[in-house]
Amino acid sequence: MGRFRDPYRPERHYMRGPGPKWHEKHRAAFRAAASVQPKDETEREILFQTAQLAKTAKASGGKHDLRYALWIVPLTVAALIGAVAVAAAFAA
């Protein structure tokens, strides 16, 4: 019976986005970002590629990803040894 009298209404506290204080604080950043928008398709593509490179560098922590080297190097060495063995078999 007590829950019918509960004054809490979660829909009244639902956050609908940033408020006026947040907009006031970030207004300068929005204006600066709007002034550097690309002018044509080529410039837009260059900015997109730069952003993608920065995103992948940030995701890897700025370090080189050596996971592939751990299996590519032995595989390459085995392929070279195999090629040398086949060439030696045909030469003999």
PyMOL commands that set and color helices and strands:
alter all, ss='L'
color gray80, all
select helices_A, chain A and resi 2-5+10-13+20-35+41-59+69-91
alter helices_A, ss='H'
color red, helices_A
deselect
rebuild
show_as cartoon
